[in-house]
Amino acid sequence: MGNFTSATHKLPDPLPPGTANEAPTERNQSSSTASTSGRDECPVLTSSSMRFKGPVYDVYGQNINDPNRRSSNPALEVLKGTNVLDPRNNMPLEPNQLPCPGQRKQLPTERAVSSIPKGGVDGTWTFPSPQMVYNALKRKGKGDDVTEDDMEGFVAAHNSMNEMTWRYVTLFEKLHAEECNCPSLLKFQGRPHDLSPLAWLRQQLGGGAPFDRHDWVVDRCGKEVRYVIDFYFHEDKAGTNEAFEITARPALDSFEAALDRTKMAIYSKFADWGLPCPITGKPGSIGQEARSATST
């Protein structure tokens, strides 16, 4: 994977695969004072930098303020709270904060606030609670080796990986800073069983497959831009700071996305070589930030 699309995420306590299977879940209230660790803070809101107020999506990718949105199915409503999956999106009908069958210890249900701006509002997304992550792992059949005592580390890794993923996404978005200086995460989808073209190519060349994939849709001031993120766990580096790898890049849905990938590859490589930007002849801040992101 080239420098412009991948980075090894160094975690203090690397954990087994499965910690990034749940993308950040939505925050129910707005906040303009959320933490901004891992990303550049947006400027003070003015008429020119006010975040674009477009559609608002829930954790299941459904537009919650669409006037044409279909009302809930009464047959499904009665099943809420039972951990039954909604056939429309293969997700629980509502976030499950109840203990799993056979669970031995109570787990916290509090949800940490992220720094990832939520599309359509002034607030940010929140991460799932330890109980929600535990339930998700059990539901997906990936919790056989997981105990309640492991969840603090799992959730810390999950949250850290999503924050780092947003950092990589914003590096590409800085290529469009004049167009939109405060992008936000509009919606996302977990696609763990769908190999991206890049992941397929890496596998064909002898590399391992990612343990998860997300598609994130960024709101670029009214323009929706899809990103593909592959999450890798390197067994040979288990127990080290290089066990996890996050590969994030714009999906090749447009010529502009292909151009962005090319630009980032050039900027990053010249920064690696210690050379100025080949276009401006000056040190490139984006390339330097990309180089810094891949080494932290």
Phi, psi and omega in degrees: 000132182289165183296335186279349182237351184227158175203148176268118182275116181270121181248148180295325181225084182303144184233165180296164179302154177117346185284346181250019182288338179252117176288166181301139180264166192283151175266137185275344179233154181279154175207129178257008181240021182295156180300146180240023179297136178090357178209160177287134180288139178294151179296167175304134186295125175229182180297334182267340183245004178301132182299137181298130181259087178254212180293154177242129182248148174272183184296341181265010178076021181257133180289109187278347178246023176279118181296341180265006181296135180290142177291162182298148177282119181305327180293329178277329182302322183290346182265359181299141181088000182257004182066020175282140181278140175283120182297345181284335183216003178058033177238159177302148180299332175206156179305126185267112178254009181272149178298147177287154172301130180086358180293135187265333184230149174289142177243150180298145177250002177289145184242129182282144178276132179270175173262005186278114183296138182266127182299136175090350180223174179268359183264192180236172177279157172246153180272158177293153178286164175305323179294320180294319179293318178300315179298320181295318179297317179294319181297324183270003178073022181246018184248018183297325182258014183254133175245169179300327181290342180277346193293327179300316178292320178301311183293321178299318179292316179303310183294319180296321181292322178291322176297317179293323177300317178297325178299317179293321178299317183292337175298316177292322182294336178293343173294344182238029184299326180290331178280322183202115183263001178221070177294161179217161178274115184275311181199173183205164179212131173278130180228061187295339183259002181250110177287132172288159178306319180294318179296321177297317180295317178300321180293319179296332180271009174102001179276167179279159178277151176293151177274350177200159175220139172236147166247120179252136177252118181264137174268105179263072180052049177104347179255125181272126182233123183269138175242146176250129181234124175251136179248124182244149171233123183263108183300324183290348179246014180302136181088002178244176180281001182243023183289325182258144176226133178245124179244110184235137178196158176295138175294146182280062179268353183204164175296325180300319179295319177297321178294320178298318178299317181296315179301313183295323178298316180293311182300316182293317182295317179295325176294321177299322181280354182075024182255154178289166178302130182291345182270313183264340183078007181241159177304130183268122182291323181294316179297320178294321178294320179296319178295320178295320182295325182280354182243008180238000000 
